[in-house]
Amino acid sequence: MLMVLGASHHDLELSELDRLSARSAQLRSGIAELVGSDDSPVAGGVVIATCNRLEIYLDTARFHDAIDAVTALVADVAGLDPADAASSLKVRVGAPVAAHLFTVAAGLDSMVVGEAEISGQVSRALAESQAAGAATTVLNSLFQKASRTAKKVASATSLGGAGRSVASVALDLALADGSVPASALIVGTGAYARVVATALRARGCAEFLVHSPSGRAEAFAATHHATAIDADGLVKAVATVDLVIGCSGTGRRSLSDEVVAEAVALRESRLRVLDLALHSDLGPGVRGMDGVDVTDLHTVAEGVAPEHHDTVVAAQDIVIDAVARFEEDQAVRTLDPAVVALREHVSSAVQKEMGRFRSKYGDLSDDLAADVELAMHRVTQSLLHTPTLRARELARTGSGQDYVQALHTLFGIRLPDGSDQHS
């Protein structure tokens, strides 16, 4: 059974979401361990953790046990009371899971509708689950089709045509006066930092400085034509650049109150800061400092303009069609074991008859015996063609159990418990 436990900017304040998802790597590891444990209620899991959502997609064997186990894991990793974790996580089960993921991957559920990054984040989440051995067949299918749906939305509508992202919208808001920063300091070197650098360069920013709390500034600088800044040079960098962007997401507060206050004292103009990490790079007092203008995720959430209605509707239509196709495919797959069982039953009967035939007419040539066997195989395939098509039709209409019952009644074929469920 598919389910998703999650929370997003729609459900929680960003500070609450921050606490819930602060240790996403540890959460992914915990899910992988849960999948690999004996008699686990969770067969597979994929974790999506972004700046505005935490979602755990699960392929489960036991519904309530899976919810309890994953909620307890989230509470333990986040340092929350299990009851608080449970109240923070929204649960979706069955068909709504695909509808939600496809909507998320297409950027329709984002803080910035049509954002460009989320599709890549969904793909990376699946890759991480695959690497950990936690992605089951149905999860692979779910996420791969979500990615294809996102690509179709991007190519068939103008929703993501302008490369919309949290970063680009934040830059629009921070630079509403139309100015172009000649220089910028980026704190962080991850995927988000690359997006920011690309967006700034497209706007005409020529000089980039980069600081990395994790020590990766030199490598980033070498590939992005930037200058690496160490901790000792941070005050001077903040004092001289036109724009500072915090997007490391480490929560180490590299732009501390002391660093920013000292830098502001050296500046002749106001300091513009973009704080784009859920786990902020800013000290707690920076937002209230004189001479500092901060644009953060709250600003983006409040200031972003809605997309054109017709474009969103067109994108939603694509998602709805993709979800219907996915559910149809999954319904058909539930009868795969029944079709296989029928084919094996008939094949076994044919093999027995061929054994009797060879014993009775052992003096026949091998070529003649092979011709008889081939003829029987063709008859068998012809007879099985209609039952196979009928299985797919019944699965699509939700009548698959009638097919399973008919096999038992007509041929004595009984499927193992649970074998008619996808995995």
C-alpha positions in Angstrom: 0.0 0.0 0.0 1.3 3.4 -0.9 1.2 6.3 1.6 2.9 9.6 2.3 3.5 11.3 5.6 4.4 14.9 5.1 4.2 18.6 5.9 4.8 21.7 3.8 4.6 25.5 3.9 0.9 25.0 3.5 0.6 23.2 6.8 3.3 24.6 9.2 5.2 27.8 9.9 8.7 27.6 8.3 10.3 27.5 11.8 8.2 24.4 12.6 9.1 22.8 9.3 12.7 23.7 9.9 12.8 21.7 13.1 10.9 18.8 11.6 13.3 18.4 8.6 16.6 19.7 10.2 18.2 16.2 10.0 16.9 14.9 6.7 20.1 12.8 6.1 19.6 11.1 9.4 15.9 10.6 8.5 16.8 9.0 5.2 19.2 6.6 7.0 16.5 5.7 9.5 14.0 4.9 6.8 16.6 2.7 5.1 17.2 0.8 8.4 13.5 0.4 8.9 13.1 -1.0 5.4 15.9 -3.5 6.0 14.8 -4.7 9.5 13.1 -8.0 10.0 9.2 -8.1 9.9 9.2 -4.3 9.1 5.8 -2.8 8.2 7.7 -0.6 5.7 8.8 -2.3 2.4 10.3 0.9 0.9 10.6 4.6 1.4 11.7 7.8 -0.3 12.3 11.1 1.6 11.8 14.5 -0.1 13.3 17.3 2.0 13.3 20.9 0.5 13.2 24.4 1.8 9.4 24.2 2.1 8.4 20.6 2.5 9.3 17.3 4.2 7.5 14.3 2.7 8.1 10.5 3.3 6.7 8.3 0.6 6.2 4.7 1.7 5.4 1.3 0.3 3.9 -0.4 3.3 2.8 -3.9 4.4 0.9 -2.9 7.4 -0.8 0.5 7.4 -1.1 1.5 11.1 2.2 -0.1 12.1 4.0 1.8 9.3 2.5 5.1 10.4 3.5 4.5 14.0 7.1 3.4 13.1 7.8 6.3 10.8 6.2 8.9 13.1 8.4 7.6 15.9 11.4 7.9 13.7 10.6 11.5 12.7 10.0 12.4 16.4 13.3 10.8 17.4 15.4 12.5 14.7 13.7 15.9 15.2 13.8 15.7 19.0 10.0 16.0 19.2 7.4 14.4 21.3 5.8 11.6 19.2 2.3 13.2 19.6 3.7 16.5 18.3 5.3 14.8 15.4 2.1 12.9 14.6 0.0 16.1 14.6 2.5 17.8 12.3 2.4 15.1 9.6 -0.5 14.8 7.2 -1.2 11.3 6.0 -2.3 10.4 2.4 -3.1 6.8 1.4 -3.7 5.1 -1.9 -4.7 7.1 -5.0 -4.1 10.6 -3.4 -0.4 9.7 -3.0 0.2 9.7 -6.8 -2.0 12.8 -7.2 0.0 14.7 -4.6 3.5 13.7 -5.8 2.7 14.4 -9.4 1.4 17.8 -8.3 4.5 18.5 -6.2 6.9 17.4 -9.0 5.2 19.7 -11.5 5.7 22.7 -9.2 2.0 23.2 -8.6 2.2 22.8 -4.9 5.3 25.0 -4.4 5.7 28.3 -2.6 6.5 29.7 -6.1 4.1 27.9 -8.5 6.0 26.5 -11.4 9.4 26.6 -9.6 12.2 24.9 -11.6 14.1 23.1 -8.8 11.5 20.8 -7.4 11.5 18.3 -10.3 15.2 17.8 -9.8 14.8 17.4 -6.0 12.2 14.7 -6.6 14.5 12.8 -8.9 17.4 13.1 -6.4 15.2 11.8 -3.6 14.5 8.6 -5.7 18.2 8.2 -6.5 19.1 8.5 -2.8 16.5 5.8 -1.9 17.7 3.6 -4.7 21.3 3.9 -3.5 20.2 2.9 0.0 18.2 -0.1 -1.3 14.9 1.4 -0.1 13.1 1.9 -3.4 10.6 -0.8 -4.2 9.1 -1.5 -7.7 6.0 0.6 -7.0 8.0 3.5 -5.6 10.3 3.5 -8.6 7.3 3.5 -10.9 5.6 6.3 -8.9 8.6 8.6 -8.9 9.7 8.0 -12.5 6.2 8.8 -13.7 6.1 11.9 -11.5 9.3 13.1 -13.2 8.0 12.4 -16.7 4.8 14.3 -15.8 6.8 17.3 -14.6 8.8 17.3 -17.8 5.5 17.2 -19.8 4.1 20.1 -17.8 7.3 22.1 -18.4 7.3 21.4 -22.2 3.5 21.7 -22.8 2.8 24.8 -20.7 4.5 28.1 -20.0 4.4 27.4 -16.2 8.1 26.9 -15.9 9.2 28.7 -19.1 10.7 31.6 -17.3 12.8 29.4 -15.0 10.8 30.4 -12.0 12.3 29.5 -8.7 12.3 30.6 -5.1 15.7 32.2 -5.8 14.5 34.1 -8.9 11.4 35.4 -7.2 13.4 36.4 -4.1 15.8 38.3 -6.4 12.8 40.1 -8.0 11.6 41.1 -4.5 15.0 42.2 -3.2 15.9 44.1 -6.4 12.5 45.6 -6.9 14.1 49.0 -7.6 15.5 47.6 -10.8 19.1 47.7 -9.7 21.7 45.1 -10.8 24.2 44.1 -8.1 27.8 44.4 -9.4 29.0 42.0 -6.8 27.6 39.3 -4.6 28.6 37.0 -1.7 27.1 33.6 -1.7 27.2 31.6 1.5 26.9 27.9 0.5 28.1 25.7 -2.3 25.3 23.2 -2.9 22.7 22.9 -5.6 20.8 26.0 -4.4 24.0 28.1 -4.5 24.5 27.1 -8.1 20.9 28.2 -8.9 21.5 31.5 -7.3 24.8 32.0 -9.1 23.2 31.3 -12.4 20.3 33.6 -11.7 22.6 36.5 -10.7 24.8 36.0 -13.7 21.8 36.2 -16.0 20.9 39.5 -14.4 24.4 40.9 -15.1 26.2 40.4 -11.8 29.9 40.1 -12.7 31.8 39.5 -9.4 31.1 36.6 -7.2 32.5 35.8 -3.8 31.7 32.5 -2.1 32.0 31.3 1.5 31.4 27.7 2.6 30.8 26.7 6.2 31.8 23.2 5.2 35.0 24.1 3.5 34.0 23.7 -0.1 34.5 27.3 -1.3 37.7 26.7 -3.3 36.1 23.9 -5.4 32.9 26.0 -6.0 35.0 29.0 -6.9 37.1 27.1 -9.4 34.0 26.0 -11.4 32.0 29.2 -11.1 34.6 31.9 -11.7 34.3 33.1 -8.1 36.6 34.1 -5.3 36.7 31.9 -2.2 36.4 33.7 1.1 37.4 32.1 4.4 36.1 32.9 7.8 38.7 35.6 8.4 37.7 37.5 5.3 34.0 37.3 5.8 33.5 40.7 7.5 35.3 42.5 4.7 33.4 40.6 2.0 30.0 41.5 3.6 31.2 45.1 3.9 32.0 45.5 0.3 29.5 43.5 -1.9 26.2 44.8 -3.1 24.2 41.7 -2.2 24.7 38.8 0.3 22.9 35.5 -0.2 22.7 32.8 2.5 21.8 29.4 1.1 24.1 26.9 2.7 21.3 25.3 4.8 23.8 24.1 7.4 22.3 26.2 10.2 25.8 27.2 11.3 24.9 30.9 11.3 28.0 32.0 9.3 26.4 35.4 9.0 26.3 35.9 12.8 25.1 39.1 14.5 28.7 40.0 15.2 29.9 39.5 11.6 27.1 41.4 10.1 27.2 44.3 12.7 30.9 44.8 12.1 30.4 44.7 8.3 27.5 47.2 8.4 29.6 49.6 10.4 32.1 49.7 7.5 29.5 50.1 4.8 28.4 53.4 3.2 25.1 51.9 1.9 22.4 49.6 3.3 23.2 45.9 3.2 20.8 43.7 1.2 20.6 40.1 2.3 18.7 37.2 0.8 18.2 34.4 3.4 17.1 31.5 1.2 17.9 28.5 3.5 15.3 26.9 5.7 18.1 26.4 8.2 19.1 30.0 8.3 22.7 31.3 7.8 21.8 34.5 9.7 22.3 35.3 13.3 19.0 35.8 15.2 19.5 39.6 15.5 20.4 40.3 11.9 16.8 40.9 10.7 16.3 43.7 13.3 19.6 45.5 12.6 19.7 49.1 11.3 21.1 49.3 7.8 20.1 45.8 6.9 17.3 44.7 4.5 16.5 41.0 4.6 14.4 39.1 2.0 13.7 35.6 3.2 11.3 32.6 2.5 8.5 34.4 4.4 8.9 37.4 2.1 8.7 35.1 -0.9 5.7 33.3 0.4 3.9 36.6 1.0 5.0 38.5 -2.0 4.9 36.0 -4.9 2.2 36.7 -7.5 -0.2 33.9 -8.6 0.4 32.3 -12.0 -2.0 32.8 -14.8 -5.1 30.8 -14.2 -5.3 29.1 -17.6 -1.7 27.9 -17.4 -2.2 26.3 -14.1 -5.4 24.6 -15.2 -3.6 23.2 -18.3 -0.8 21.9 -16.0 -3.4 20.4 -13.6 -5.1 18.6 -16.6 -1.8 17.0 -17.5 -1.3 15.9 -13.9 -4.8 14.5 -13.6 -4.3 12.5 -16.8 -1.0 11.1 -15.6 -2.4 10.1 -12.3 -5.3 8.2 -14.0 -2.8 6.4 -16.2 -0.6 5.5 -13.2 -3.6 4.2 -11.2 -4.7 2.1 -14.2 -1.2 0.6 -14.6 -1.1 -0.3 -10.9 -4.6 -1.8 -11.1 -3.5 -4.0 -14.1 -0.4 -5.0 -12.2 -2.5 -6.4 -9.3 -3.6 -9.2 -11.5 -0.2 -10.1 -12.9 0.2 -12.9 -10.4 -3.2 -14.3 -11.4 -2.3 -14.2 -15.1 1.1 -15.8 -14.4 -0.6 -18.5 -12.3 -3.0 -19.3 -15.1 -0.2 -19.5 -17.7 1.9 -21.8 -15.4 -1.2 -24.0 -14.9 -1.8 -24.4 -18.6 1.9 -24.8 -19.4 2.2 -27.5 -16.8 -0.7 -29.4 -18.3 0.9 -29.1 -21.8 4.3 -30.4 -20.5 2.6 -33.4 -18.9 0.8 -34.3 -22.1 4.0 -33.9 -24.0 5.8 -36.2 -21.6 3.0 -38.9 -22.2 3.3 -38.3 -25.9 7.0 -38.8 -26.0 6.7 -41.9 -23.8 4.0 -43.5 -26.1 5.6 -42.5 -29.4 9.2 -42.7 -28.5 10.2 -43.9 -32.0 9.1 -40.6 -33.5 11.9 -38.3 -34.7 12.9 -35.3 -32.5 11.9 -32.9 -35.3 8.3 -34.3 -35.4 8.0 -34.2 -31.6 9.2 -30.6 -31.6 6.6 -29.7 -34.3 3.9 -31.2 -32.1 5.1 -29.3 -29.1 5.3 -26.0 -31.0 1.7 -26.6 -32.3 0.5 -27.2 -28.7 2.3 -24.0 -27.6 0.6 -21.9 -30.3 -2.8 -23.3 -29.4 -2.1 -22.5 -25.7 -1.0 -19.0 -26.5 -4.2 -18.4 -28.6 -6.4 -19.8 -25.8 -4.7 -17.6 -23.1 -4.9 -14.4 -25.2 -8.5 -13.6 -24.3 -8.2 -14.4 -20.6 -5.1 -12.1 -20.4 -6.9 -9.2 -22.0 -9.9 -9.8 -19.9 -7.8 -9.7 -16.7 -6.6 -6.2 -17.7 -10.1 -5.0 -18.4 -11.4 -6.3 -15.1 -8.5 -4.7 -13.2 -9.2 -1.4 -14.8 -12.8 -1.5 -13.7 -12.0 -2.7 -10.1 -13.3 -6.2 -10.7 -10.0 -8.0 -10.4 -11.2 -10.2 -7.5 -13.9 -11.7 -9.7 -11.1 -12.9 -12.0 -9.2 -14.4 -9.2 -12.3 -16.2 -7.9 -13.0 -17.5 -11.4 -9.6 -19.0 -11.6 -10.2 -20.9 -8.4 -13.6 -22.0 -9.4 -12.7 -23.2 -13.0 -9.1 -24.5 -12.5 -8.6 -24.9 -8.7 -5.9 -22.1 -8.8 -5.6 -20.4 -5.5 -3.2 -17.4 -5.1 -1.2 -16.9 -1.9 -2.6 -14.2 0.4 -1.5 -10.8 -0.7 -0.1 -11.9 -4.1 -2.7 -9.9 -5.9 -1.3 -6.7 -4.4 1.5 -4.6 -6.1 4.8 -4.4 -4.4 
